[in-house]
């Protein structure tokens, strides 16, 4: 594991999925979803650069035929 901390890319991914769950709950079940709270939290994470990739991350090379 990562010492109990989420990986940066996973944090933003989780926010996106959670927003989709709340959006569906709101549309399908009429549940009052806190979408504004999630949007503000996501913007705060982006401003503080939490969901950024690590500096050492490298993409896999693409092989051309």
Residue frames as a rotation matrix with the C-alpha (Angstrom) as fourth column:
UNK 1
0.579 0.815 0.000 0.00
0.815 -0.579 0.000 0.00
0.000 0.000 -1.000 0.00
UNK 2
-0.012 -0.519 0.855 0.94
0.475 -0.755 -0.452 3.64
0.880 0.400 0.256 0.05
UNK 3
-0.891 -0.387 -0.239 1.12
0.370 -0.312 -0.875 4.27
0.264 -0.868 0.421 3.77
UNK 4
-0.296 0.864 -0.407 -2.65
0.787 -0.021 -0.616 4.75
-0.541 -0.503 -0.674 4.00
UNK 5
-0.216 0.171 -0.961 -2.60
-0.300 -0.949 -0.101 7.53
-0.929 0.266 0.256 1.44
UNK 6
0.662 0.528 0.532 -4.28
0.373 0.384 -0.845 7.40
-0.650 0.758 0.057 -1.94
UNK 7
-0.442 -0.776 0.451 -2.27
0.801 -0.113 0.588 7.81
-0.405 0.621 0.671 -5.08
UNK 8
-0.678 0.119 -0.725 -2.72
-0.133 -0.990 -0.039 11.23
-0.723 0.070 0.687 -6.71
UNK 9
-0.827 0.387 -0.407 -4.43
-0.449 -0.020 0.893 9.98
0.337 0.922 0.191 -9.87
UNK 10
-0.609 0.607 -0.510 -6.70
0.623 0.764 0.165 7.71
0.490 -0.217 -0.844 -7.82
UNK 11
-0.644 0.358 -0.676 -7.89
0.450 -0.537 -0.713 10.66
-0.619 -0.763 0.185 -5.73
UNK 12
-0.645 0.399 -0.652 -9.26
-0.648 -0.738 0.189 12.52
-0.406 0.544 0.734 -8.75
UNK 13
-0.751 0.357 -0.555 -10.67
-0.195 0.684 0.703 9.29
0.631 0.636 -0.444 -10.21
UNK 14
-0.665 0.498 -0.557 -12.53
0.746 0.488 -0.453 8.60
0.046 -0.717 -0.696 -6.97
UNK 15
-0.618 0.426 -0.661 -13.98
-0.030 -0.853 -0.522 12.12
-0.786 -0.303 0.539 -7.01
UNK 16
-0.700 0.337 -0.630 -15.22
-0.707 -0.199 0.679 11.63
0.104 0.920 0.377 -10.58
UNK 17
-0.687 0.430 -0.586 -16.84
0.219 0.891 0.397 8.27
0.693 0.144 -0.707 -9.77
UNK 18
-0.676 0.430 -0.599 -18.40
0.659 -0.013 -0.752 9.57
-0.331 -0.903 -0.275 -6.56
UNK 19
-0.662 0.429 -0.615 -19.92
-0.454 -0.882 -0.127 12.51
-0.597 0.195 0.778 -8.44
UNK 20
-0.675 0.404 -0.617 -21.39
-0.525 0.326 0.787 10.12
0.519 0.855 -0.008 -11.01
UNK 21
-0.698 0.424 -0.577 -22.94
0.617 0.766 -0.182 7.98
0.365 -0.483 -0.796 -8.26
UNK 22
-0.600 0.464 -0.652 -24.52
0.362 -0.569 -0.738 11.05
-0.713 -0.679 0.173 -6.67
UNK 23
-0.708 0.321 -0.629 -25.69
-0.663 -0.609 0.436 12.33
-0.243 0.726 0.644 -10.05
UNK 24
-0.689 0.447 -0.571 -27.37
-0.069 0.743 0.665 8.99
0.721 0.498 -0.481 -10.78
UNK 25
-0.651 0.442 -0.617 -28.93
0.758 0.343 -0.554 8.86
-0.034 -0.829 -0.559 -7.31
UNK 26
-0.670 0.377 -0.640 -30.32
-0.108 -0.902 -0.419 12.34
-0.735 -0.212 0.645 -7.86
UNK 27
-0.622 0.401 -0.673 -31.77
-0.778 -0.216 0.591 11.56
0.091 0.890 0.446 -11.29
UNK 28
-0.572 0.347 -0.743 -33.02
-0.093 0.873 0.479 8.02
0.815 0.343 -0.467 -10.70
UNK 29
-0.335 0.382 -0.861 -34.12
0.835 0.543 -0.084 8.13
0.435 -0.748 -0.501 -7.07
UNK 30
0.471 0.540 0.697 -34.75
0.235 -0.839 0.491 11.81
0.850 -0.067 -0.522 -6.39
UNK 31
0.475 -0.403 -0.783 -32.09
0.874 0.107 0.475 11.85
-0.108 -0.909 0.402 -3.69
UNK 32
0.983 -0.164 0.078 -30.75
-0.158 -0.985 -0.073 15.31
0.089 0.060 -0.994 -2.87
UNK 33
0.537 -0.843 -0.009 -27.10
0.834 0.533 -0.140 14.91
0.123 0.068 0.990 -3.86
UNK 34
0.656 -0.347 -0.670 -24.36
0.173 -0.795 0.581 17.30
-0.735 -0.497 -0.461 -2.62
UNK 35
0.570 -0.431 0.700 -22.95
0.818 0.211 -0.536 17.95
0.083 0.878 0.472 -6.11
UNK 36
0.767 -0.281 0.577 -21.85
-0.139 -0.951 -0.278 21.50
0.627 0.133 -0.768 -5.29
UNK 37
0.729 -0.512 0.456 -19.84
-0.518 0.023 0.855 20.22
-0.448 -0.859 -0.248 -2.35
UNK 38
0.498 -0.541 0.677 -18.10
0.561 0.797 0.224 17.64
-0.661 0.268 0.701 -4.55
UNK 39
0.662 -0.228 0.714 -17.38
0.601 -0.407 -0.687 20.26
0.448 0.884 -0.132 -7.22
UNK 40
0.787 -0.371 0.493 -15.84
-0.513 -0.837 0.189 22.61
0.342 -0.402 -0.849 -4.66
UNK 41
0.630 -0.565 0.533 -13.77
-0.230 0.521 0.822 19.78
-0.742 -0.641 0.198 -3.17
UNK 42
0.554 -0.411 0.724 -12.51
0.788 0.539 -0.296 18.77
-0.269 0.735 0.623 -6.62
UNK 43
0.719 -0.273 0.639 -11.52
0.184 -0.812 -0.554 22.37
0.670 0.516 -0.534 -7.42
UNK 44
0.759 -0.449 0.472 -9.72
-0.640 -0.377 0.670 22.63
-0.122 -0.810 -0.573 -4.07
UNK 45
0.561 -0.555 0.614 -7.82
0.263 0.823 0.504 19.40
-0.785 -0.122 0.608 -4.82
UNK 46
0.573 -0.329 0.750 -6.85
0.797 0.009 -0.604 20.68
0.192 0.944 0.268 -8.26
UNK 47
0.799 -0.259 0.543 -5.73
-0.234 -0.965 -0.117 24.05
0.555 -0.034 -0.831 -6.84
UNK 48
0.575 -0.591 0.566 -3.56
-0.695 0.012 0.719 22.34
-0.432 -0.807 -0.404 -4.24
UNK 49
0.074 -0.547 -0.834 -2.24
-0.919 0.287 -0.270 20.01
0.387 0.787 -0.481 -6.96
UNK 50
-0.069 -0.025 0.997 -3.15
-0.676 0.737 -0.029 16.83
-0.734 -0.676 -0.068 -5.09
UNK 51
0.601 0.341 0.723 -4.35
0.169 0.830 -0.532 14.91
-0.781 0.442 0.441 -8.18
UNK 52
0.567 -0.517 -0.641 -1.17
-0.823 -0.386 -0.416 15.43
-0.032 0.764 -0.645 -10.18
UNK 53
0.898 -0.284 -0.336 1.04
0.168 0.928 -0.334 12.70
0.406 0.243 0.881 -11.51
UNK 54
0.653 -0.736 -0.181 4.35
0.294 0.026 0.956 12.02
-0.698 -0.677 0.233 -9.84
UNK 55
0.472 -0.538 -0.698 7.37
-0.728 -0.685 0.035 13.71
-0.497 0.492 -0.715 -11.41
UNK 56
-0.552 -0.816 0.172 9.00
-0.611 0.537 0.581 10.36
-0.567 0.216 -0.795 -12.18
UNK 57
0.231 0.725 0.648 6.01
0.043 0.658 -0.752 8.86
-0.972 0.202 0.121 -13.99
UNK 58
-0.672 -0.459 -0.581 6.85
-0.584 -0.153 0.797 7.71
-0.455 0.875 -0.165 -17.48
UNK 59
0.480 0.851 -0.215 4.55
-0.784 0.305 -0.540 6.39
-0.394 0.428 0.814 -20.17
UNK 60
0.183 -0.364 0.913 5.12
0.229 0.919 0.321 2.97
-0.956 0.150 0.252 -21.64
UNK 61
-0.635 -0.458 -0.622 6.82
-0.480 -0.398 0.782 3.16
-0.606 0.795 0.033 -25.02
UNK 62
0.552 0.834 0.010 4.60
-0.422 0.290 -0.859 2.47
-0.719 0.470 0.512 -28.00
UNK 63
-0.498 -0.694 0.520 5.84
0.118 0.540 0.833 -0.09
-0.859 0.476 -0.187 -30.46
UNK 64
0.232 0.511 -0.828 5.19
-0.807 -0.374 -0.457 0.65
-0.543 0.774 0.326 -34.08
UNK 65
0.713 0.081 0.696 4.91
0.153 0.952 -0.267 -2.27
-0.684 0.297 0.666 -36.52
